Amino acid sequence: MFDKAMDVLEYIDQWKIQPNAQLYTSLITACANYALLSYGRKVHAHILASNVAINLVLGNALINMYSKGGDVNKARTIFMSMKDKYIITWTALLSGYSLVGDGKTALEIFHEMKARCIVPDEAVAICVLQALSHSGMIDESVRVIASLTFPPTLKIRTCLVDCLARLGRLQEAEEMVLGMHDADCQAWMSVLGACRTYLDVERAERVMQEIIKMEPLNASAYSLLSNIYADAGEWEMRKHLQQSMEERGIKKNPSITSTEVNGKVHTFVAGDPSHLIDKQVRQHWKELLVKLRSLGYMPSKTVFEHSEKLAICYALQSTPPGTEITLVTSLKMCKDCHNAVAFISRVERRTILVRDSSRIHRFETGICSCTIMGTYQNFYKTKD
């Protein structure tokens, strides 16, 4: 989809076609899906040069594109320039602050929205609560929920569970889910994920039983519990769990990561050596690993199996020094990948932006934006 979108832009220029807002909206949406700001900015510049009026739909698409790409400042600039702002416009802006984990700013926008007599809906509440969760702002989360004009939905209550769990208040999080008559696997997965962060094996096993009752073949839950056993050094229990997975035909969901190089999107799958230049990528990783170890990086046993590392090494090989690297990955980054990318950003002097299934991570000079926001205050307590 992205490659075709770029072909369309070139075709417009070549044949002097007069585009309209609908066409630009489609192009911007394609860029947003891959979090590719470099081309998104080119399309935006093309819009400005064409004198096409930025209507509500196109404006919302631009805000969404910059938000998904982690440039919330630009998203807010466009937001402020729009005369008409509907609830979907506010949601698009808030989604950006949710992805970067800026709870303070998300809360300010939420209050501004209410001051303008715009009633928040579920989508708005979820964006704000996710941002607050990433920032560890539990009291503010409770107040936001209390201010809603409708009963909190399951997704909204799950956001509160997630916030409690991230703060290490696992007992409260577990009790809250147990008290939810409509609790689903997502609520329990929030607790299970925190069990890994805080290495609570006993609670993890208890939570796993609740998940199995709902989804007996939940591959993500089994994989997470397996990692918890590994973190705790419970190798026999991990082996037994993996045998159980094999017997039931449960396979881990591989991470899939995409990155754009020279106008082409390259996709990498964890453990899959099918990429055309896989050998060169792996050799580059071996050389890079020597540098990372010298700075204190301690890789896990499966250090090169994850798709994020494959994609980054390919991007490093294929782009000039100093070029920003952007990745979109299907799963939440594991501790080892997060640690590795931080070191790589320092060694290679690159800004690396990773949008995983949870949020956007921006790595610069060895520091990740999520660490600044407080999300991973316990991220390095254990090793894979």
TORRO-959586 format. One record per residue (C-alpha): x, y, z; residue number from 0. Coordinates in steps of 0.5 Angstrom, whole numbers, padded with zeros to 4 digits. Layout:
REM TORRO-959586
+-------+-------+-------+-----+
!    c1 !    c2 !    c3 ! num !
+-------+-------+-------+-----+
!     X !     Y !     Z ! NUM !
...
+-------+-------+-------+-----+
REM end
This chain:
REM TORRO-959586
+-------+-------+-------+-----+
!    c1 !    c2 !    c3 ! num !
+-------+-------+-------+-----+
!  0000 !  0000 !  0000 !   0 !
!  0006 !  0005 !  0002 !   1 !
!  0010 !  0004 ! -0004 !   2 !
!  0003 !  0005 ! -0009 !   3 !
!  0002 !  0011 ! -0005 !   4 !
!  0009 !  0014 ! -0007 !   5 !
!  0008 !  0012 ! -0014 !   6 !
!  0001 !  0016 ! -0014 !   7 !
!  0005 !  0022 ! -0012 !   8 !
!  0010 !  0021 ! -0017 !   9 !
!  0005 !  0020 ! -0022 !  10 !
!  0001 !  0027 ! -0020 !  11 !
!  0008 !  0031 ! -0021 !  12 !
!  0010 !  0027 ! -0028 !  13 !
!  0003 !  0028 ! -0031 !  14 !
!  0001 !  0035 ! -0028 !  15 !
! -0005 !  0032 ! -0025 !  16 !
! -0009 !  0037 ! -0020 !  17 !
! -0010 !  0033 ! -0014 !  18 !
! -0016 !  0034 ! -0009 !  19 !
! -0017 !  0033 ! -0002 !  20 !
! -0020 !  0026 ! -0002 !  21 !
! -0013 !  0023 ! -0006 !  22 !
! -0009 !  0027 ! -0001 !  23 !
! -0013 !  0024 !  0005 !  24 !
! -0011 !  0017 !  0002 !  25 !
! -0004 !  0018 !  0001 !  26 !
! -0003 !  0021 !  0008 !  27 !
! -0007 !  0015 !  0011 !  28 !
! -0002 !  0010 !  0008 !  29 !
!  0004 !  0014 !  0011 !  30 !
!  0000 !  0014 !  0018 !  31 !
! -0001 !  0006 !  0018 !  32 !
!  0007 !  0005 !  0017 !  33 !
!  0009 !  0011 !  0022 !  34 !
!  0013 !  0014 !  0016 !  35 !
!  0014 !  0021 !  0017 !  36 !
!  0019 !  0023 !  0012 !  37 !
!  0014 !  0021 !  0006 !  38 !
!  0008 !  0024 !  0010 !  39 !
!  0012 !  0031 !  0011 !  40 !
!  0013 !  0030 !  0003 !  41 !
!  0006 !  0029 !  0002 !  42 !
!  0004 !  0035 !  0007 !  43 !
!  0009 !  0040 !  0003 !  44 !
!  0005 !  0037 ! -0004 !  45 !
! -0001 !  0039 ! -0001 !  46 !
!  0001 !  0046 !  0001 !  47 !
!  0004 !  0047 ! -0006 !  48 !
! -0002 !  0045 ! -0009 !  49 !
! -0007 !  0050 ! -0005 !  50 !
! -0012 !  0045 ! -0004 !  51 !
! -0016 !  0047 !  0002 !  52 !
! -0015 !  0043 !  0008 !  53 !
! -0022 !  0041 !  0010 !  54 !
! -0024 !  0037 !  0016 !  55 !
! -0023 !  0030 !  0014 !  56 !
! -0016 !  0032 !  0011 !  57 !
! -0014 !  0036 !  0017 !  58 !
! -0016 !  0030 !  0022 !  59 !
! -0012 !  0025 !  0017 !  60 !
! -0006 !  0030 !  0018 !  61 !
! -0006 !  0030 !  0025 !  62 !
! -0007 !  0022 !  0026 !  63 !
! -0001 !  0022 !  0021 !  64 !
!  0004 !  0026 !  0025 !  65 !
!  0001 !  0023 !  0032 !  66 !
!  0002 !  0016 !  0030 !  67 !
!  0009 !  0018 !  0027 !  68 !
!  0011 !  0021 !  0034 !  69 !
!  0011 !  0028 !  0032 !  70 !
!  0006 !  0031 !  0037 !  71 !
!  0008 !  0038 !  0037 !  72 !
!  0007 !  0038 !  0029 !  73 !
!  0000 !  0035 !  0030 !  74 !
! -0002 !  0040 !  0035 !  75 !
!  0000 !  0046 !  0031 !  76 !
! -0005 !  0043 !  0025 !  77 !
! -0010 !  0042 !  0030 !  78 !
! -0009 !  0049 !  0033 !  79 !
! -0010 !  0052 !  0025 !  80 !
! -0016 !  0048 !  0024 !  81 !
! -0023 !  0052 !  0025 !  82 !
! -0027 !  0047 !  0026 !  83 !
! -0026 !  0041 !  0031 !  84 !
! -0030 !  0036 !  0032 !  85 !
! -0029 !  0030 !  0037 !  86 !
! -0026 !  0026 !  0032 !  87 !
! -0021 !  0032 !  0031 !  88 !
! -0019 !  0032 !  0039 !  89 !
! -0019 !  0024 !  0039 !  90 !
! -0014 !  0024 !  0033 !  91 !
! -0009 !  0029 !  0037 !  92 !
! -0010 !  0026 !  0044 !  93 !
! -0008 !  0019 !  0041 !  94 !
! -0001 !  0022 !  0039 !  95 !
!  0000 !  0024 !  0047 !  96 !
! -0003 !  0017 !  0048 !  97 !
!  0002 !  0014 !  0044 !  98 !
!  0008 !  0018 !  0047 !  99 !
!  0006 !  0017 !  0054 ! 100 !
!  0005 !  0024 !  0056 ! 101 !
!  0000 !  0024 !  0061 ! 102 !
!  0001 !  0031 !  0063 ! 103 !
! -0001 !  0034 !  0056 ! 104 !
! -0006 !  0029 !  0055 ! 105 !
! -0010 !  0031 !  0061 ! 106 !
! -0009 !  0039 !  0060 ! 107 !
! -0012 !  0037 !  0053 ! 108 !
! -0018 !  0033 !  0056 ! 109 !
! -0020 !  0039 !  0061 ! 110 !
! -0019 !  0044 !  0055 ! 111 !
! -0024 !  0040 !  0051 ! 112 !
! -0029 !  0040 !  0057 ! 113 !
! -0028 !  0047 !  0058 ! 114 !
! -0031 !  0048 !  0051 ! 115 !
! -0037 !  0044 !  0052 ! 116 !
! -0035 !  0038 !  0048 ! 117 !
! -0037 !  0032 !  0052 ! 118 !
! -0032 !  0026 !  0052 ! 119 !
! -0034 !  0019 !  0049 ! 120 !
! -0030 !  0013 !  0050 ! 121 !
! -0025 !  0014 !  0045 ! 122 !
! -0023 !  0020 !  0048 ! 123 !
! -0023 !  0017 !  0055 ! 124 !
! -0019 !  0011 !  0053 ! 125 !
! -0013 !  0016 !  0050 ! 126 !
! -0013 !  0020 !  0056 ! 127 !
! -0013 !  0014 !  0061 ! 128 !
! -0007 !  0010 !  0056 ! 129 !
! -0003 !  0017 !  0057 ! 130 !
! -0004 !  0017 !  0064 ! 131 !
! -0002 !  0010 !  0065 ! 132 !
!  0004 !  0010 !  0061 ! 133 !
!  0006 !  0016 !  0066 ! 134 !
!  0004 !  0013 !  0072 ! 135 !
! -0001 !  0018 !  0074 ! 136 !
! -0006 !  0014 !  0078 ! 137 !
! -0010 !  0019 !  0082 ! 138 !
! -0011 !  0023 !  0075 ! 139 !
! -0014 !  0017 !  0072 ! 140 !
! -0019 !  0016 !  0077 ! 141 !
! -0021 !  0023 !  0077 ! 142 !
! -0022 !  0023 !  0069 ! 143 !
! -0026 !  0016 !  0070 ! 144 !
! -0031 !  0020 !  0075 ! 145 !
! -0032 !  0026 !  0071 ! 146 !
! -0035 !  0022 !  0065 ! 147 !
! -0042 !  0023 !  0064 ! 148 !
! -0043 !  0015 !  0062 ! 149 !
! -0042 !  0009 !  0066 ! 150 !
! -0034 !  0007 !  0065 ! 151 !
! -0034 !  0001 !  0060 ! 152 !
! -0030 ! -0005 !  0060 ! 153 !
! -0024 ! -0002 !  0056 ! 154 !
! -0024 !  0004 !  0061 ! 155 !
! -0024 !  0000 !  0067 ! 156 !
! -0018 ! -0004 !  0064 ! 157 !
! -0014 !  0002 !  0063 ! 158 !
! -0014 !  0003 !  0070 ! 159 !
! -0012 ! -0004 !  0072 ! 160 !
! -0006 ! -0003 !  0067 ! 161 !
! -0004 !  0004 !  0071 ! 162 !
! -0005 !  0000 !  0077 ! 163 !
! -0001 ! -0006 !  0075 ! 164 !
!  0005 ! -0001 !  0072 ! 165 !
!  0006 !  0002 !  0078 ! 166 !
!  0007 ! -0005 !  0082 ! 167 !
!  0000 ! -0005 !  0085 ! 168 !
! -0001 ! -0012 !  0083 ! 169 !
! -0005 ! -0014 !  0089 ! 170 !
! -0010 ! -0008 !  0087 ! 171 !
! -0010 ! -0009 !  0080 ! 172 !
! -0012 ! -0017 !  0081 ! 173 !
! -0017 ! -0015 !  0086 ! 174 !
! -0020 ! -0010 !  0081 ! 175 !
! -0020 ! -0015 !  0075 ! 176 !
! -0023 ! -0021 !  0080 ! 177 !
! -0029 ! -0016 !  0082 ! 178 !
! -0031 ! -0014 !  0074 ! 179 !
! -0036 ! -0019 !  0072 ! 180 !
! -0035 ! -0018 !  0065 ! 181 !
! -0027 ! -0018 !  0065 ! 182 !
! -0024 ! -0021 !  0059 ! 183 !
! -0017 ! -0023 !  0057 ! 184 !
! -0014 ! -0016 !  0056 ! 185 !
! -0015 ! -0014 !  0063 ! 186 !
! -0012 ! -0020 !  0066 ! 187 !
! -0006 ! -0019 !  0061 ! 188 !
! -0005 ! -0013 !  0064 ! 189 !
! -0004 ! -0016 !  0070 ! 190 !
!  0001 ! -0022 !  0067 ! 191 !
!  0005 ! -0017 !  0064 ! 192 !
!  0006 ! -0013 !  0070 ! 193 !
!  0008 ! -0020 !  0074 ! 194 !
!  0014 ! -0020 !  0069 ! 195 !
!  0016 ! -0013 !  0070 ! 196 !
!  0016 ! -0014 !  0078 ! 197 !
!  0018 ! -0022 !  0077 ! 198 !
!  0012 ! -0024 !  0081 ! 199 !
!  0012 ! -0032 !  0079 ! 200 !
!  0006 ! -0034 !  0084 ! 201 !
!  0001 ! -0029 !  0082 ! 202 !
!  0003 ! -0030 !  0074 ! 203 !
!  0001 ! -0037 !  0075 ! 204 !
! -0005 ! -0035 !  0078 ! 205 !
! -0007 ! -0030 !  0073 ! 206 !
! -0005 ! -0035 !  0068 ! 207 !
! -0011 ! -0040 !  0070 ! 208 !
! -0016 ! -0034 !  0069 ! 209 !
! -0014 ! -0033 !  0062 ! 210 !
! -0014 ! -0040 !  0061 ! 211 !
! -0021 ! -0041 !  0063 ! 212 !
! -0023 ! -0035 !  0058 ! 213 !
! -0018 ! -0037 !  0052 ! 214 !
! -0015 ! -0044 !  0053 ! 215 !
! -0010 ! -0043 !  0047 ! 216 !
! -0008 ! -0036 !  0048 ! 217 !
! -0001 ! -0036 !  0045 ! 218 !
!  0001 ! -0029 !  0048 ! 219 !
! -0001 ! -0031 !  0055 ! 220 !
!  0003 ! -0038 !  0054 ! 221 !
!  0009 ! -0034 !  0051 ! 222 !
!  0009 ! -0029 !  0057 ! 223 !
!  0009 ! -0034 !  0062 ! 224 !
!  0015 ! -0037 !  0059 ! 225 !
!  0019 ! -0031 !  0059 ! 226 !
!  0017 ! -0030 !  0067 ! 227 !
!  0020 ! -0037 !  0068 ! 228 !
!  0026 ! -0035 !  0064 ! 229 !
!  0027 ! -0029 !  0068 ! 230 !
!  0026 ! -0032 !  0075 ! 231 !
!  0031 ! -0038 !  0073 ! 232 !
!  0025 ! -0043 !  0073 ! 233 !
!  0028 ! -0047 !  0067 ! 234 !
!  0024 ! -0053 !  0069 ! 235 !
!  0018 ! -0050 !  0069 ! 236 !
!  0019 ! -0046 !  0063 ! 237 !
!  0021 ! -0053 !  0060 ! 238 !
!  0014 ! -0056 !  0062 ! 239 !
!  0010 ! -0050 !  0060 ! 240 !
!  0013 ! -0051 !  0053 ! 241 !
!  0012 ! -0058 !  0052 ! 242 !
!  0005 ! -0057 !  0054 ! 243 !
!  0005 ! -0051 !  0049 ! 244 !
!  0007 ! -0056 !  0044 ! 245 !
!  0002 ! -0062 !  0046 ! 246 !
! -0004 ! -0057 !  0045 ! 247 !
! -0001 ! -0054 !  0038 ! 248 !
!  0000 ! -0047 !  0041 ! 249 !
!  0005 ! -0043 !  0037 ! 250 !
!  0009 ! -0036 !  0039 ! 251 !
!  0006 ! -0030 !  0035 ! 252 !
!  0013 ! -0028 !  0031 ! 253 !
!  0014 ! -0021 !  0032 ! 254 !
!  0014 ! -0017 !  0025 ! 255 !
!  0017 ! -0011 !  0024 ! 256 !
!  0017 ! -0006 !  0018 ! 257 !
!  0022 !  0000 !  0016 ! 258 !
!  0022 !  0004 !  0010 ! 259 !
!  0029 !  0005 !  0006 ! 260 !
!  0029 !  0009 !  0000 ! 261 !
!  0022 !  0009 ! -0002 ! 262 !
!  0021 !  0001 ! -0001 ! 263 !
!  0018 ! -0002 !  0006 ! 264 !
!  0022 ! -0008 !  0008 ! 265 !
!  0019 ! -0013 !  0013 ! 266 !
!  0022 ! -0018 !  0018 ! 267 !
!  0020 ! -0023 !  0021 ! 268 !
!  0023 ! -0026 !  0028 ! 269 !
!  0027 ! -0032 !  0027 ! 270 !
!  0025 ! -0032 !  0019 ! 271 !
!  0032 ! -0032 !  0015 ! 272 !
!  0028 ! -0031 !  0008 ! 273 !
!  0030 ! -0024 !  0007 ! 274 !
!  0034 ! -0023 !  0001 ! 275 !
!  0040 ! -0020 !  0005 ! 276 !
!  0039 ! -0024 !  0011 ! 277 !
!  0047 ! -0026 !  0011 ! 278 !
!  0049 ! -0019 !  0011 ! 279 !
!  0045 ! -0016 !  0016 ! 280 !
!  0047 ! -0022 !  0021 ! 281 !
!  0054 ! -0020 !  0020 ! 282 !
!  0053 ! -0013 !  0021 ! 283 !
!  0050 ! -0015 !  0028 ! 284 !
!  0056 ! -0019 !  0030 ! 285 !
!  0060 ! -0013 !  0029 ! 286 !
!  0055 ! -0008 !  0032 ! 287 !
!  0055 ! -0013 !  0038 ! 288 !
!  0062 ! -0012 !  0039 ! 289 !
!  0061 ! -0005 !  0040 ! 290 !
!  0055 ! -0006 !  0045 ! 291 !
!  0058 ! -0011 !  0049 ! 292 !
!  0064 ! -0006 !  0050 ! 293 !
!  0059 ! -0001 !  0053 ! 294 !
!  0056 ! -0006 !  0058 ! 295 !
!  0050 ! -0009 !  0054 ! 296 !
!  0049 ! -0016 !  0056 ! 297 !
!  0045 ! -0020 !  0050 ! 298 !
!  0040 ! -0025 !  0052 ! 299 !
!  0040 ! -0032 !  0049 ! 300 !
!  0036 ! -0031 !  0043 ! 301 !
!  0039 ! -0024 !  0042 ! 302 !
!  0038 ! -0024 !  0034 ! 303 !
!  0032 ! -0028 !  0033 ! 304 !
!  0027 ! -0021 !  0034 ! 305 !
!  0025 ! -0018 !  0028 ! 306 !
!  0027 ! -0011 !  0031 ! 307 !
!  0034 ! -0012 !  0031 ! 308 !
!  0034 ! -0015 !  0024 ! 309 !
!  0030 ! -0009 !  0021 ! 310 !
!  0035 ! -0004 !  0025 ! 311 !
!  0041 ! -0007 !  0022 ! 312 !
!  0038 ! -0007 !  0015 ! 313 !
!  0037 !  0000 !  0016 ! 314 !
!  0044 !  0002 !  0019 ! 315 !
!  0047 ! -0001 !  0013 ! 316 !
!  0042 !  0002 !  0008 ! 317 !
!  0042 !  0009 !  0010 ! 318 !
!  0047 !  0015 !  0011 ! 319 !
!  0050 !  0016 !  0018 ! 320 !
!  0045 !  0020 !  0022 ! 321 !
!  0039 !  0019 !  0018 ! 322 !
!  0033 !  0017 !  0023 ! 323 !
!  0031 !  0010 !  0023 ! 324 !
!  0023 !  0009 !  0024 ! 325 !
!  0020 !  0002 !  0025 ! 326 !
!  0013 ! -0001 !  0026 ! 327 !
!  0013 ! -0007 !  0030 ! 328 !
!  0007 ! -0012 !  0031 ! 329 !
!  0008 ! -0014 !  0038 ! 330 !
!  0011 ! -0010 !  0045 ! 331 !
!  0018 ! -0010 !  0045 ! 332 !
!  0021 ! -0014 !  0050 ! 333 !
!  0027 ! -0012 !  0055 ! 334 !
!  0032 ! -0014 !  0051 ! 335 !
!  0030 ! -0011 !  0045 ! 336 !
!  0029 ! -0004 !  0048 ! 337 !
!  0036 ! -0005 !  0052 ! 338 !
!  0039 ! -0006 !  0045 ! 339 !
!  0036 ! -0001 !  0041 ! 340 !
!  0038 !  0004 !  0047 ! 341 !
!  0045 !  0002 !  0046 ! 342 !
!  0045 !  0002 !  0039 ! 343 !
!  0042 !  0009 !  0039 ! 344 !
!  0048 !  0011 !  0043 ! 345 !
!  0053 !  0008 !  0039 ! 346 !
!  0051 !  0009 !  0032 ! 347 !
!  0049 !  0016 !  0034 ! 348 !
!  0042 !  0015 !  0031 ! 349 !
!  0035 !  0017 !  0033 ! 350 !
!  0031 !  0011 !  0033 ! 351 !
!  0023 !  0011 !  0033 ! 352 !
!  0020 !  0005 !  0035 ! 353 !
!  0012 !  0004 !  0034 ! 354 !
!  0010 ! -0002 !  0038 ! 355 !
!  0003 ! -0005 !  0040 ! 356 !
!  0003 ! -0001 !  0046 ! 357 !
!  0006 !  0006 !  0045 ! 358 !
!  0012 !  0010 !  0041 ! 359 !
!  0019 !  0009 !  0043 ! 360 !
!  0024 !  0015 !  0041 ! 361 !
!  0031 !  0013 !  0043 ! 362 !
!  0036 !  0018 !  0043 ! 363 !
!  0044 !  0018 !  0045 ! 364 !
!  0042 !  0012 !  0049 ! 365 !
!  0036 !  0014 !  0052 ! 366 !
!  0028 !  0012 !  0051 ! 367 !
!  0023 !  0017 !  0051 ! 368 !
!  0019 !  0012 !  0055 ! 369 !
!  0024 !  0012 !  0061 ! 370 !
!  0023 !  0020 !  0061 ! 371 !
!  0016 !  0019 !  0062 ! 372 !
!  0017 !  0014 !  0067 ! 373 !
!  0014 !  0008 !  0064 ! 374 !
!  0020 !  0003 !  0064 ! 375 !
!  0022 !  0005 !  0071 ! 376 !
!  0023 ! -0002 !  0073 ! 377 !
!  0025 ! -0005 !  0066 ! 378 !
!  0032 ! -0007 !  0067 ! 379 !
!  0031 ! -0010 !  0074 ! 380 !
!  0031 ! -0017 !  0070 ! 381 !
!  0034 ! -0020 !  0064 ! 382 !
!  0032 ! -0025 !  0059 ! 383 !
+-------+-------+-------+-----+
REM end
